[in-house]
């Protein structure tokens, strides 16, 4: 059995790595030729819709990352991992 002084740092590492990343830290995914048959007008419409979706999801991810940072600071546990 590990002594308490070894368990605490291991638990801290687990808590730090469980925090939500910021939106700019999330890597993009390659789609290949998924949009090869899309016209320019359709591409513009899709871009406008996805730009709005990206803004909404980025705001939610930023909120989760901020909440995790505050949770770790105050409670010692990332808040998003509790839900």
mmCIF file of the N, C-alpha and C atoms, coordinates in Angstrom:
data_MODEL
# 
_entry.id   MODEL 
# 
loop_
_atom_site.group_PDB 
_atom_site.id 
_atom_site.type_symbol 
_atom_site.label_atom_id 
_atom_site.label_alt_id 
_atom_site.label_comp_id 
_atom_site.label_asym_id 
_atom_site.label_entity_id 
_atom_site.label_seq_id 
_atom_site.pdbx_PDB_ins_code 
_atom_site.Cartn_x 
_atom_site.Cartn_y 
_atom_site.Cartn_z 
_atom_site.occupancy 
_atom_site.B_iso_or_equiv 
_atom_site.pdbx_formal_charge 
_atom_site.auth_seq_id 
_atom_site.auth_comp_id 
_atom_site.auth_asym_id 
_atom_site.auth_atom_id 
_atom_site.pdbx_PDB_model_num 
ATOM 1   N N  . UNK A 1 1  ? 0.844   -1.172 0.000   1.00 0.00 ? 1  UNK A N  1 
ATOM 2   C CA . UNK A 1 1  ? 0.000   0.000  0.000   1.00 0.00 ? 1  UNK A CA 1 
ATOM 3   C C  . UNK A 1 1  ? 0.892   1.238  0.000   1.00 0.00 ? 1  UNK A C  1 
ATOM 4   N N  . UNK A 1 2  ? 0.471   2.253  -0.791  1.00 0.00 ? 2  UNK A N  1 
ATOM 5   C CA . UNK A 1 2  ? 1.252   3.477  -0.893  1.00 0.00 ? 2  UNK A CA 1 
ATOM 6   C C  . UNK A 1 2  ? 1.046   4.354  0.333   1.00 0.00 ? 2  UNK A C  1 
ATOM 7   N N  . UNK A 1 3  ? 2.103   4.977  0.811   1.00 0.00 ? 3  UNK A N  1 
ATOM 8   C CA . UNK A 1 3  ? 1.937   5.926  1.911   1.00 0.00 ? 3  UNK A CA 1 
ATOM 9   C C  . UNK A 1 3  ? 1.130   7.134  1.443   1.00 0.00 ? 3  UNK A C  1 
ATOM 10  N N  . UNK A 1 4  ? 0.526   7.826  2.400   1.00 0.00 ? 4  UNK A N  1 
ATOM 11  C CA . UNK A 1 4  ? -0.333  8.971  2.099   1.00 0.00 ? 4  UNK A CA 1 
ATOM 12  C C  . UNK A 1 4  ? 0.405   10.048 1.316   1.00 0.00 ? 4  UNK A C  1 
ATOM 13  N N  . UNK A 1 5  ? 1.664   10.241 1.566   1.00 0.00 ? 5  UNK A N  1 
ATOM 14  C CA . UNK A 1 5  ? 2.414   11.293 0.872   1.00 0.00 ? 5  UNK A CA 1 
ATOM 15  C C  . UNK A 1 5  ? 2.573   10.991 -0.615  1.00 0.00 ? 5  UNK A C  1 
ATOM 16  N N  . UNK A 1 6  ? 2.420   9.732  -1.041  1.00 0.00 ? 6  UNK A N  1 
ATOM 17  C CA . UNK A 1 6  ? 2.468   9.379  -2.462  1.00 0.00 ? 6  UNK A CA 1 
ATOM 18  C C  . UNK A 1 6  ? 1.086   9.435  -3.098  1.00 0.00 ? 6  UNK A C  1 
ATOM 19  N N  . UNK A 1 7  ? 0.066   9.218  -2.319  1.00 0.00 ? 7  UNK A N  1 
ATOM 20  C CA . UNK A 1 7  ? -1.295  9.215  -2.847  1.00 0.00 ? 7  UNK A CA 1 
ATOM 21  C C  . UNK A 1 7  ? -1.755  10.624 -3.190  1.00 0.00 ? 7  UNK A C  1 
ATOM 22  N N  . UNK A 1 8  ? -1.429  11.594 -2.369  1.00 0.00 ? 8  UNK A N  1 
ATOM 23  C CA . UNK A 1 8  ? -1.865  12.967 -2.594  1.00 0.00 ? 8  UNK A CA 1 
ATOM 24  C C  . UNK A 1 8  ? -1.369  13.525 -3.925  1.00 0.00 ? 8  UNK A C  1 
ATOM 25  N N  . UNK A 1 9  ? -0.077  13.427 -4.270  1.00 0.00 ? 9  UNK A N  1 
ATOM 26  C CA . UNK A 1 9  ? 0.362   13.933 -5.582  1.00 0.00 ? 9  UNK A CA 1 
ATOM 27  C C  . UNK A 1 9  ? -0.280  13.185 -6.755  1.00 0.00 ? 9  UNK A C  1 
ATOM 28  N N  . UNK A 1 10 ? -0.491  11.889 -6.612  1.00 0.00 ? 10 UNK A N  1 
ATOM 29  C CA . UNK A 1 10 ? -1.141  11.131 -7.676  1.00 0.00 ? 10 UNK A CA 1 
ATOM 30  C C  . UNK A 1 10 ? -2.578  11.599 -7.880  1.00 0.00 ? 10 UNK A C  1 
ATOM 31  N N  . UNK A 1 11 ? -3.269  11.878 -6.813  1.00 0.00 ? 11 UNK A N  1 
ATOM 32  C CA . UNK A 1 11 ? -4.634  12.398 -6.915  1.00 0.00 ? 11 UNK A CA 1 
ATOM 33  C C  . UNK A 1 11 ? -4.668  13.782 -7.522  1.00 0.00 ? 11 UNK A C  1 
ATOM 34  N N  . UNK A 1 12 ? -3.689  14.612 -7.179  1.00 0.00 ? 12 UNK A N  1 
ATOM 35  C CA . UNK A 1 12 ? -3.618  15.967 -7.740  1.00 0.00 ? 12 UNK A CA 1 
ATOM 36  C C  . UNK A 1 12 ? -3.381  15.909 -9.240  1.00 0.00 ? 12 UNK A C  1 
ATOM 37  N N  . UNK A 1 13 ? -2.542  15.000 -9.692  1.00 0.00 ? 13 UNK A N  1 
ATOM 38  C CA . UNK A 1 13 ? -2.295  14.854 -11.127 1.00 0.00 ? 13 UNK A CA 1 
ATOM 39  C C  . UNK A 1 13 ? -3.580  14.439 -11.837 1.00 0.00 ? 13 UNK A C  1 
ATOM 40  N N  . UNK A 1 14 ? -4.332  13.552 -11.246 1.00 0.00 ? 14 UNK A N  1 
ATOM 41  C CA . UNK A 1 14 ? -5.608  13.138 -11.836 1.00 0.00 ? 14 UNK A CA 1 
ATOM 42  C C  . UNK A 1 14 ? -6.595  14.275 -11.938 1.00 0.00 ? 14 UNK A C  1 
ATOM 43  N N  . UNK A 1 15 ? -6.644  15.126 -10.931 1.00 0.00 ? 15 UNK A N  1 
ATOM 44  C CA . UNK A 1 15 ? -7.566  16.257 -10.959 1.00 0.00 ? 15 UNK A CA 1 
ATOM 45  C C  . UNK A 1 15 ? -7.159  17.299 -11.993 1.00 0.00 ? 15 UNK A C  1 
ATOM 46  N N  . UNK A 1 16 ? -5.878  17.552 -12.111 1.00 0.00 ? 16 UNK A N  1 
ATOM 47  C CA . UNK A 1 16 ? -5.405  18.550 -13.064 1.00 0.00 ? 16 UNK A CA 1 
ATOM 48  C C  . UNK A 1 16 ? -5.664  18.103 -14.495 1.00 0.00 ? 16 UNK A C  1 
ATOM 49  N N  . UNK A 1 17 ? -5.456  16.836 -14.777 1.00 0.00 ? 17 UNK A N  1 
ATOM 50  C CA . UNK A 1 17 ? -5.649  16.352 -16.144 1.00 0.00 ? 17 UNK A CA 1 
ATOM 51  C C  . UNK A 1 17 ? -7.114  16.182 -16.492 1.00 0.00 ? 17 UNK A C  1 
ATOM 52  N N  . UNK A 1 18 ? -8.020  16.232 -15.530 1.00 0.00 ? 18 UNK A N  1 
ATOM 53  C CA . UNK A 1 18 ? -9.440  16.063 -15.802 1.00 0.00 ? 18 UNK A CA 1 
ATOM 54  C C  . UNK A 1 18 ? -10.137 17.372 -16.153 1.00 0.00 ? 18 UNK A C  1 
ATOM 55  N N  . UNK A 1 19 ? -9.425  18.480 -16.145 1.00 0.00 ? 19 UNK A N  1 
ATOM 56  C CA . UNK A 1 19 ? -10.032 19.773 -16.438 1.00 0.00 ? 19 UNK A CA 1 
ATOM 57  C C  . UNK A 1 19 ? -10.374 19.894 -17.919 1.00 0.00 ? 19 UNK A C  1 
ATOM 58  N N  . UNK A 1 20 ? -11.422 20.645 -18.210 1.00 0.00 ? 20 UNK A N  1 
ATOM 59  C CA . UNK A 1 20 ? -11.844 20.872 -19.589 1.00 0.00 ? 20 UNK A CA 1 
ATOM 60  C C  . UNK A 1 20 ? -10.832 21.763 -20.301 1.00 0.00 ? 20 UNK A C  1 
ATOM 61  N N  . UNK A 1 21 ? -10.470 21.429 -21.549 1.00 0.00 ? 21 UNK A N  1 
ATOM 62  C CA . UNK A 1 21 ? -9.531  22.270 -22.291 1.00 0.00 ? 21 UNK A CA 1 
ATOM 63  C C  . UNK A 1 21 ? -10.223 23.521 -22.834 1.00 0.00 ? 21 UNK A C  1 
ATOM 64  N N  . UNK A 1 22 ? -9.433  24.535 -23.141 1.00 0.00 ? 22 UNK A N  1 
ATOM 65  C CA . UNK A 1 22 ? -10.003 25.728 -23.776 1.00 0.00 ? 22 UNK A CA 1 
ATOM 66  C C  . UNK A 1 22 ? -10.318 25.402 -25.235 1.00 0.00 ? 22 UNK A C  1 
ATOM 67  N N  . UNK A 1 23 ? -11.238 26.140 -25.869 1.00 0.00 ? 23 UNK A N  1 
ATOM 68  C CA . UNK A 1 23 ? -11.631 25.821 -27.252 1.00 0.00 ? 23 UNK A CA 1 
ATOM 69  C C  . UNK A 1 23 ? -10.464 25.816 -28.242 1.00 0.00 ? 23 UNK A C  1 
ATOM 70  N N  . UNK A 1 24 ? -9.494  26.703 -28.064 1.00 0.00 ? 24 UNK A N  1 
ATOM 71  C CA . UNK A 1 24 ? -8.383  26.740 -29.010 1.00 0.00 ? 24 UNK A CA 1 
ATOM 72  C C  . UNK A 1 24 ? -7.417  25.568 -28.829 1.00 0.00 ? 24 UNK A C  1 
ATOM 73  N N  . UNK A 1 25 ? -7.549  24.800 -27.757 1.00 0.00 ? 25 UNK A N  1 
ATOM 74  C CA . UNK A 1 25 ? -6.693  23.632 -27.536 1.00 0.00 ? 25 UNK A CA 1 
ATOM 75  C C  . UNK A 1 25 ? -7.280  22.359 -28.143 1.00 0.00 ? 25 UNK A C  1 
ATOM 76  N N  . UNK A 1 26 ? -8.500  22.433 -28.659 1.00 0.00 ? 26 UNK A N  1 
ATOM 77  C CA . UNK A 1 26 ? -9.149  21.266 -29.261 1.00 0.00 ? 26 UNK A CA 1 
ATOM 78  C C  . UNK A 1 26 ? -8.743  21.194 -30.729 1.00 0.00 ? 26 UNK A C  1 
ATOM 79  N N  . UNK A 1 27 ? -8.178  20.068 -31.136 1.00 0.00 ? 27 UNK A N  1 
ATOM 80  C CA . UNK A 1 27 ? -7.662  19.906 -32.498 1.00 0.00 ? 27 UNK A CA 1 
ATOM 81  C C  . UNK A 1 27 ? -8.804  19.743 -33.502 1.00 0.00 ? 27 UNK A C  1 
ATOM 82  N N  . UNK A 1 28 ? -8.655  20.314 -34.700 1.00 0.00 ? 28 UNK A N  1 
ATOM 83  C CA . UNK A 1 28 ? -9.672  20.128 -35.735 1.00 0.00 ? 28 UNK A CA 1 
ATOM 84  C C  . UNK A 1 28 ? -9.630  18.705 -36.289 1.00 0.00 ? 28 UNK A C  1 
ATOM 85  N N  . UNK A 1 29 ? -10.712 18.300 -36.918 1.00 0.00 ? 29 UNK A N  1 
ATOM 86  C CA . UNK A 1 29 ? -10.817 16.968 -37.495 1.00 0.00 ? 29 UNK A CA 1 
ATOM 87  C C  . UNK A 1 29 ? -10.884 17.101 -39.015 1.00 0.00 ? 29 UNK A C  1 
ATOM 88  N N  . UNK A 1 30 ? -10.061 16.358 -39.737 1.00 0.00 ? 30 UNK A N  1 
ATOM 89  C CA . UNK A 1 30 ? -10.073 16.385 -41.201 1.00 0.00 ? 30 UNK A CA 1 
ATOM 90  C C  . UNK A 1 30 ? -11.303 15.645 -41.713 1.00 0.00 ? 30 UNK A C  1 
ATOM 91  N N  . UNK A 1 31 ? -11.986 16.234 -42.686 1.00 0.00 ? 31 UNK A N  1 
ATOM 92  C CA . UNK A 1 31 ? -13.190 15.623 -43.248 1.00 0.00 ? 31 UNK A CA 1 
ATOM 93  C C  . UNK A 1 31 ? -12.962 15.041 -44.632 1.00 0.00 ? 31 UNK A C  1 
ATOM 94  N N  . UNK A 1 32 ? -11.768 15.179 -45.165 1.00 0.00 ? 32 UNK A N  1 
ATOM 95  C CA . UNK A 1 32 ? -11.468 14.624 -46.486 1.00 0.00 ? 32 UNK A CA 1 
ATOM 96  C C  . UNK A 1 32 ? -12.265 15.317 -47.576 1.00 0.00 ? 32 UNK A C  1 
ATOM 97  N N  . UNK A 1 33 ? -12.939 14.551 -48.403 1.00 0.00 ? 33 UNK A N  1 
ATOM 98  C CA . UNK A 1 33 ? -13.731 15.086 -49.519 1.00 0.00 ? 33 UNK A CA 1 
ATOM 99  C C  . UNK A 1 33 ? -15.216 15.128 -49.202 1.00 0.00 ? 33 UNK A C  1 
ATOM 100 N N  . UNK A 1 34 ? -15.571 15.324 -47.963 1.00 0.00 ? 34 UNK A N  1 
ATOM 101 C CA . UNK A 1 34 ? -16.975 15.300 -47.555 1.00 0.00 ? 34 UNK A CA 1 
ATOM 102 C C  . UNK A 1 34 ? -17.788 16.400 -48.219 1.00 0.00 ? 34 UNK A C  1 
ATOM 103 N N  . UNK A 1 35 ? -17.155 17.492 -48.617 1.00 0.00 ? 35 UNK A N  1 
ATOM 104 C CA . UNK A 1 35 ? -17.876 18.612 -49.215 1.00 0.00 ? 35 UNK A CA 1 
ATOM 105 C C  . UNK A 1 35 ? -17.535 18.797 -50.689 1.00 0.00 ? 35 UNK A C  1 
ATOM 106 N N  . UNK A 1 36 ? -17.041 17.774 -51.335 1.00 0.00 ? 36 UNK A N  1 
ATOM 107 C CA . UNK A 1 36 ? -16.637 17.876 -52.738 1.00 0.00 ? 36 UNK A CA 1 
ATOM 108 C C  . UNK A 1 36 ? -17.828 18.154 -53.656 1.00 0.00 ? 36 UNK A C  1 
ATOM 109 N N  . UNK A 1 37 ? -19.013 17.666 -53.316 1.00 0.00 ? 37 UNK A N  1 
ATOM 110 C CA . UNK A 1 37 ? -20.179 17.840 -54.195 1.00 0.00 ? 37 UNK A CA 1 
ATOM 111 C C  . UNK A 1 37 ? -21.052 19.032 -53.802 1.00 0.00 ? 37 UNK A C  1 
ATOM 112 N N  . UNK A 1 38 ? -20.585 19.870 -52.909 1.00 0.00 ? 38 UNK A N  1 
ATOM 113 C CA . UNK A 1 38 ? -21.363 21.016 -52.434 1.00 0.00 ? 38 UNK A CA 1 
ATOM 114 C C  . UNK A 1 38 ? -21.063 22.220 -53.325 1.00 0.00 ? 38 UNK A C  1 
ATOM 115 N N  . UNK A 1 39 ? -22.127 22.939 -53.721 1.00 0.00 ? 39 UNK A N  1 
ATOM 116 C CA . UNK A 1 39 ? -21.935 24.142 -54.533 1.00 0.00 ? 39 UNK A CA 1 
ATOM 117 C C  . UNK A 1 39 ? -21.451 25.286 -53.653 1.00 0.00 ? 39 UNK A C  1 
ATOM 118 N N  . UNK A 1 40 ? -21.006 26.369 -54.269 1.00 0.00 ? 40 UNK A N  1 
ATOM 119 C CA . UNK A 1 40 ? -20.511 27.531 -53.514 1.00 0.00 ? 40 UNK A CA 1 
ATOM 120 C C  . UNK A 1 40 ? -21.623 28.156 -52.670 1.00 0.00 ? 40 UNK A C  1 
ATOM 121 N N  . UNK A 1 41 ? -22.823 28.240 -53.198 1.00 0.00 ? 41 UNK A N  1 
ATOM 122 C CA . UNK A 1 41 ? -23.938 28.819 -52.445 1.00 0.00 ? 41 UNK A CA 1 
ATOM 123 C C  . UNK A 1 41 ? -24.260 27.954 -51.224 1.00 0.00 ? 41 UNK A C  1 
ATOM 124 N N  . UNK A 1 42 ? -24.274 26.644 -51.410 1.00 0.00 ? 42 UNK A N  1 
ATOM 125 C CA . UNK A 1 42 ? -24.518 25.735 -50.290 1.00 0.00 ? 42 UNK A CA 1 
ATOM 126 C C  . UNK A 1 42 ? -23.387 25.815 -49.261 1.00 0.00 ? 42 UNK A C  1 
ATOM 127 N N  . UNK A 1 43 ? -22.161 25.947 -49.751 1.00 0.00 ? 43 UNK A N  1 
ATOM 128 C CA . UNK A 1 43 ? -21.016 26.052 -48.847 1.00 0.00 ? 43 UNK A CA 1 
ATOM 129 C C  . UNK A 1 43 ? -21.106 27.323 -48.016 1.00 0.00 ? 43 UNK A C  1 
ATOM 130 N N  . UNK A 1 44 ? -21.524 28.429 -48.617 1.00 0.00 ? 44 UNK A N  1 
ATOM 131 C CA . UNK A 1 44 ? -21.684 29.680 -47.875 1.00 0.00 ? 44 UNK A CA 1 
ATOM 132 C C  . UNK A 1 44 ? -22.764 29.557 -46.808 1.00 0.00 ? 44 UNK A C  1 
ATOM 133 N N  . UNK A 1 45 ? -23.871 28.900 -47.139 1.00 0.00 ? 45 UNK A N  1 
ATOM 134 C CA . UNK A 1 45 ? -24.942 28.699 -46.161 1.00 0.00 ? 45 UNK A CA 1 
ATOM 135 C C  . UNK A 1 45 ? -24.475 27.804 -45.020 1.00 0.00 ? 45 UNK A C  1 
ATOM 136 N N  . UNK A 1 46 ? -23.752 26.732 -45.349 1.00 0.00 ? 46 UNK A N  1 
ATOM 137 C CA . UNK A 1 46 ? -23.219 25.836 -44.315 1.00 0.00 ? 46 UNK A CA 1 
ATOM 138 C C  . UNK A 1 46 ? -22.202 26.558 -43.438 1.00 0.00 ? 46 UNK A C  1 
ATOM 139 N N  . UNK A 1 47 ? -21.370 27.387 -44.039 1.00 0.00 ? 47 UNK A N  1 
ATOM 140 C CA . UNK A 1 47 ? -20.374 28.136 -43.283 1.00 0.00 ? 47 UNK A CA 1 
ATOM 141 C C  . UNK A 1 47 ? -21.038 29.088 -42.294 1.00 0.00 ? 47 UNK A C  1 
ATOM 142 N N  . UNK A 1 48 ? -22.076 29.775 -42.731 1.00 0.00 ? 48 UNK A N  1 
ATOM 143 C CA . UNK A 1 48 ? -22.781 30.699 -41.837 1.00 0.00 ? 48 UNK A CA 1 
ATOM 144 C C  . UNK A 1 48 ? -23.404 29.951 -40.655 1.00 0.00 ? 48 UNK A C  1 
ATOM 145 N N  . UNK A 1 49 ? -24.022 28.814 -40.934 1.00 0.00 ? 49 UNK A N  1 
ATOM 146 C CA . UNK A 1 49 ? -24.645 28.026 -39.865 1.00 0.00 ? 49 UNK A CA 1 
ATOM 147 C C  . UNK A 1 49 ? -23.589 27.480 -38.901 1.00 0.00 ? 49 UNK A C  1 
ATOM 148 N N  . UNK A 1 50 ? -22.507 26.963 -39.428 1.00 0.00 ? 50 UNK A N  1 
ATOM 149 C CA . UNK A 1 50 ? -21.462 26.378 -38.574 1.00 0.00 ? 50 UNK A CA 1 
ATOM 150 C C  . UNK A 1 50 ? -20.701 27.444 -37.800 1.00 0.00 ? 50 UNK A C  1 
ATOM 151 N N  . UNK A 1 51 ? -20.582 28.647 -38.351 1.00 0.00 ? 51 UNK A N  1 
ATOM 152 C CA . UNK A 1 51 ? -19.937 29.733 -37.621 1.00 0.00 ? 51 UNK A CA 1 
ATOM 153 C C  . UNK A 1 51 ? -20.734 30.078 -36.374 1.00 0.00 ? 51 UNK A C  1 
ATOM 154 N N  . UNK A 1 52 ? -22.069 30.093 -36.504 1.00 0.00 ? 52 UNK A N  1 
ATOM 155 C CA . UNK A 1 52 ? -22.937 30.351 -35.345 1.00 0.00 ? 52 UNK A CA 1 
ATOM 156 C C  . UNK A 1 52 ? -22.829 29.210 -34.326 1.00 0.00 ? 52 UNK A C  1 
ATOM 157 N N  . UNK A 1 53 ? -22.830 27.984 -34.819 1.00 0.00 ? 53 UNK A N  1 
ATOM 158 C CA . UNK A 1 53 ? -22.704 26.828 -33.925 1.00 0.00 ? 53 UNK A CA 1 
ATOM 159 C C  . UNK A 1 53 ? -21.355 26.844 -33.206 1.00 0.00 ? 53 UNK A C  1 
ATOM 160 N N  . UNK A 1 54 ? -20.294 27.195 -33.934 1.00 0.00 ? 54 UNK A N  1 
ATOM 161 C CA . UNK A 1 54 ? -18.956 27.269 -33.335 1.00 0.00 ? 54 UNK A CA 1 
ATOM 162 C C  . UNK A 1 54 ? -18.914 28.301 -32.217 1.00 0.00 ? 54 UNK A C  1 
ATOM 163 N N  . UNK A 1 55 ? -19.536 29.450 -32.441 1.00 0.00 ? 55 UNK A N  1 
ATOM 164 C CA . UNK A 1 55 ? -19.541 30.484 -31.407 1.00 0.00 ? 55 UNK A CA 1 
ATOM 165 C C  . UNK A 1 55 ? -20.261 30.001 -30.156 1.00 0.00 ? 55 UNK A C  1 
ATOM 166 N N  . UNK A 1 56 ? -21.385 29.328 -30.341 1.00 0.00 ? 56 UNK A N  1 
ATOM 167 C CA . UNK A 1 56 ? -22.149 28.805 -29.200 1.00 0.00 ? 56 UNK A CA 1 
ATOM 168 C C  . UNK A 1 56 ? -21.362 27.739 -28.438 1.00 0.00 ? 56 UNK A C  1 
ATOM 169 N N  . UNK A 1 57 ? -20.772 26.794 -29.171 1.00 0.00 ? 57 UNK A N  1 
ATOM 170 C CA . UNK A 1 57 ? -20.021 25.717 -28.525 1.00 0.00 ? 57 UNK A CA 1 
ATOM 171 C C  . UNK A 1 57 ? -18.737 26.228 -27.879 1.00 0.00 ? 57 UNK A C  1 
ATOM 172 N N  . UNK A 1 58 ? -18.081 27.207 -28.506 1.00 0.00 ? 58 UNK A N  1 
ATOM 173 C CA . UNK A 1 58 ? -16.871 27.782 -27.922 1.00 0.00 ? 58 UNK A CA 1 
ATOM 174 C C  . UNK A 1 58 ? -17.175 28.485 -26.605 1.00 0.00 ? 58 UNK A C  1 
ATOM 175 N N  . UNK A 1 59 ? -18.304 29.190 -26.566 1.00 0.00 ? 59 UNK A N  1 
ATOM 176 C CA . UNK A 1 59 ? -18.701 29.862 -25.322 1.00 0.00 ? 59 UNK A CA 1 
ATOM 177 C C  . UNK A 1 59 ? -18.968 28.839 -24.220 1.00 0.00 ? 59 UNK A C  1 
ATOM 178 N N  . UNK A 1 60 ? -19.627 27.741 -24.570 1.00 0.00 ? 60 UNK A N  1 
ATOM 179 C CA . UNK A 1 60 ? -19.901 26.696 -23.579 1.00 0.00 ? 60 UNK A CA 1 
ATOM 180 C C  . UNK A 1 60 ? -18.611 26.045 -23.099 1.00 0.00 ? 60 UNK A C  1 
ATOM 181 N N  . UNK A 1 61 ? -17.674 25.794 -24.014 1.00 0.00 ? 61 UNK A N  1 
ATOM 182 C CA . UNK A 1 61 ? -16.404 25.161 -23.646 1.00 0.00 ? 61 UNK A CA 1 
ATOM 183 C C  . UNK A 1 61 ? -15.568 26.099 -22.780 1.00 0.00 ? 61 UNK A C  1 
ATOM 184 N N  . UNK A 1 62 ? -15.562 27.383 -23.116 1.00 0.00 ? 62 UNK A N  1 
ATOM 185 C CA . UNK A 1 62 ? -14.838 28.361 -22.312 1.00 0.00 ? 62 UNK A CA 1 
ATOM 186 C C  . UNK A 1 62 ? -15.421 28.425 -20.904 1.00 0.00 ? 62 UNK A C  1 
ATOM 187 N N  . UNK A 1 63 ? -16.749 28.373 -20.809 1.00 0.00 ? 63 UNK A N  1 
ATOM 188 C CA . UNK A 1 63 ? -17.398 28.363 -19.497 1.00 0.00 ? 63 UNK A CA 1 
ATOM 189 C C  . UNK A 1 63 ? -17.022 27.134 -18.686 1.00 0.00 ? 63 UNK A C  1 
ATOM 190 N N  . UNK A 1 64 ? -16.955 25.981 -19.355 1.00 0.00 ? 64 UNK A N  1 
ATOM 191 C CA . UNK A 1 64 ? -16.570 24.746 -18.655 1.00 0.00 ? 64 UNK A CA 1 
ATOM 192 C C  . UNK A 1 64 ? -15.119 24.819 -18.179 1.00 0.00 ? 64 UNK A C  1 
ATOM 193 N N  . UNK A 1 65 ? -14.233 25.340 -19.021 1.00 0.00 ? 65 UNK A N  1 
ATOM 194 C CA . UNK A 1 65 ? -12.828 25.451 -18.630 1.00 0.00 ? 65 UNK A CA 1 
ATOM 195 C C  . UNK A 1 65 ? -12.658 26.431 -17.472 1.00 0.00 ? 65 UNK A C  1 
ATOM 196 N N  . UNK A 1 66 ? -13.386 27.548 -17.528 1.00 0.00 ? 66 UNK A N  1 
ATOM 197 C CA . UNK A 1 66 ? -13.316 28.521 -16.440 1.00 0.00 ? 66 UNK A CA 1 
ATOM 198 C C  . UNK A 1 66 ? -13.880 27.935 -15.154 1.00 0.00 ? 66 UNK A C  1 
ATOM 199 N N  . UNK A 1 67 ? -15.010 27.231 -15.264 1.00 0.00 ? 67 UNK A N  1 
ATOM 200 C CA . UNK A 1 67 ? -15.603 26.593 -14.090 1.00 0.00 ? 67 UNK A CA 1 
ATOM 201 C C  . UNK A 1 67 ? -14.687 25.561 -13.476 1.00 0.00 ? 67 UNK A C  1 
ATOM 202 N N  . UNK A 1 68 ? -13.989 24.802 -14.321 1.00 0.00 ? 68 UNK A N  1 
ATOM 203 C CA . UNK A 1 68 ? -13.041 23.812 -13.812 1.00 0.00 ? 68 UNK A CA 1 
ATOM 204 C C  . UNK A 1 68 ? -11.884 24.481 -13.079 1.00 0.00 ? 68 UNK A C  1 
ATOM 205 N N  . UNK A 1 69 ? -11.376 25.565 -13.661 1.00 0.00 ? 69 UNK A N  1 
ATOM 206 C CA . UNK A 1 69 ? -10.254 26.260 -13.019 1.00 0.00 ? 69 UNK A CA 1 
ATOM 207 C C  . UNK A 1 69 ? -10.673 26.816 -11.659 1.00 0.00 ? 69 UNK A C  1 
ATOM 208 N N  . UNK A 1 70 ? -11.853 27.390 -11.593 1.00 0.00 ? 70 UNK A N  1 
ATOM 209 C CA . UNK A 1 70 ? -12.349 27.928 -10.320 1.00 0.00 ? 70 UNK A CA 1 
ATOM 210 C C  . UNK A 1 70 ? -12.627 26.794 -9.335  1.00 0.00 ? 70 UNK A C  1 
ATOM 211 N N  . UNK A 1 71 ? -13.206 25.702 -9.832  1.00 0.00 ? 71 UNK A N  1 
ATOM 212 C CA . UNK A 1 71 ? -13.498 24.562 -8.970  1.00 0.00 ? 71 UNK A CA 1 
ATOM 213 C C  . UNK A 1 71 ? -12.246 23.949 -8.374  1.00 0.00 ? 71 UNK A C  1 
ATOM 214 N N  . UNK A 1 72 ? -11.204 23.819 -9.191  1.00 0.00 ? 72 UNK A N  1 
ATOM 215 C CA . UNK A 1 72 ? -9.943  23.262 -8.683  1.00 0.00 ? 72 UNK A CA 1 
ATOM 216 C C  . UNK A 1 72 ? -9.328  24.208 -7.665  1.00 0.00 ? 72 UNK A C  1 
ATOM 217 N N  . UNK A 1 73 ? -9.426  25.502 -7.920  1.00 0.00 ? 73 UNK A N  1 
ATOM 218 C CA . UNK A 1 73 ? -8.857  26.486 -7.011  1.00 0.00 ? 73 UNK A CA 1 
ATOM 219 C C  . UNK A 1 73 ? -9.583  26.496 -5.663  1.00 0.00 ? 73 UNK A C  1 
ATOM 220 N N  . UNK A 1 74 ? -10.919 26.470 -5.700  1.00 0.00 ? 74 UNK A N  1 
ATOM 221 C CA . UNK A 1 74 ? -11.699 26.588 -4.463  1.00 0.00 ? 74 UNK A CA 1 
ATOM 222 C C  . UNK A 1 74 ? -11.964 25.259 -3.764  1.00 0.00 ? 74 UNK A C  1 
ATOM 223 N N  . UNK A 1 75 ? -12.314 24.238 -4.557  1.00 0.00 ? 75 UNK A N  1 
ATOM 224 C CA . UNK A 1 75 ? -12.745 22.968 -3.973  1.00 0.00 ? 75 UNK A CA 1 
ATOM 225 C C  . UNK A 1 75 ? -11.680 21.879 -4.115  1.00 0.00 ? 75 UNK A C  1 
ATOM 226 N N  . UNK A 1 76 ? -10.855 21.998 -5.147  1.00 0.00 ? 76 UNK A N  1 
ATOM 227 C CA . UNK A 1 76 ? -9.851  20.975 -5.404  1.00 0.00 ? 76 UNK A CA 1 
ATOM 228 C C  . UNK A 1 76 ? -10.323 19.924 -6.376  1.00 0.00 ? 76 UNK A C  1 
ATOM 229 N N  . UNK A 1 77 ? -11.503 20.121 -6.967  1.00 0.00 ? 77 UNK A N  1 
ATOM 230 C CA . UNK A 1 77 ? -12.076 19.157 -7.896  1.00 0.00 ? 77 UNK A CA 1 
ATOM 231 C C  . UNK A 1 77 ? -12.622 19.924 -9.097  1.00 0.00 ? 77 UNK A C  1 
ATOM 232 N N  . UNK A 1 78 ? -12.338 19.470 -10.337 1.00 0.00 ? 78 UNK A N  1 
ATOM 233 C CA . UNK A 1 78 ? -12.940 20.119 -11.505 1.00 0.00 ? 78 UNK A CA 1 
ATOM 234 C C  . UNK A 1 78 ? -14.458 19.942 -11.482 1.00 0.00 ? 78 UNK A C  1 
ATOM 235 N N  . UNK A 1 79 ? -15.172 21.030 -11.615 1.00 0.00 ? 79 UNK A N  1 
ATOM 236 C CA . UNK A 1 79 ? -16.635 20.999 -11.483 1.00 0.00 ? 79 UNK A CA 1 
ATOM 237 C C  . UNK A 1 79 ? -17.271 20.158 -12.593 1.00 0.00 ? 79 UNK A C  1 
ATOM 238 N N  . UNK A 1 80 ? -16.758 20.232 -13.826 1.00 0.00 ? 80 UNK A N  1 
ATOM 239 C CA . UNK A 1 80 ? -17.377 19.494 -14.918 1.00 0.00 ? 80 UNK A CA 1 
ATOM 240 C C  . UNK A 1 80 ? -17.235 17.976 -14.767 1.00 0.00 ? 80 UNK A C  1 
ATOM 241 N N  . UNK A 1 81 ? -16.259 17.536 -13.994 1.00 0.00 ? 81 UNK A N  1 
ATOM 242 C CA . UNK A 1 81 ? -16.111 16.091 -13.785 1.00 0.00 ? 81 UNK A CA 1 
ATOM 243 C C  . UNK A 1 81 ? -17.103 15.565 -12.754 1.00 0.00 ? 81 UNK A C  1 
ATOM 244 N N  . UNK A 1 82 ? -17.732 16.454 -12.005 1.00 0.00 ? 82 UNK A N  1 
ATOM 245 C CA . UNK A 1 82 ? -18.711 16.035 -11.010 1.00 0.00 ? 82 UNK A CA 1 
ATOM 246 C C  . UNK A 1 82 ? -20.074 15.792 -11.623 1.00 0.00 ? 82 UNK A C  1 
ATOM 247 N N  . UNK A 1 83 ? -20.349 16.415 -12.755 1.00 0.00 ? 83 UNK A N  1 
ATOM 248 C CA . UNK A 1 83 ? -21.674 16.279 -13.373 1.00 0.00 ? 83 UNK A CA 1 
ATOM 249 C C  . UNK A 1 83 ? -21.706 15.203 -14.403 1.00 0.00 ? 83 UNK A C  1 
# 
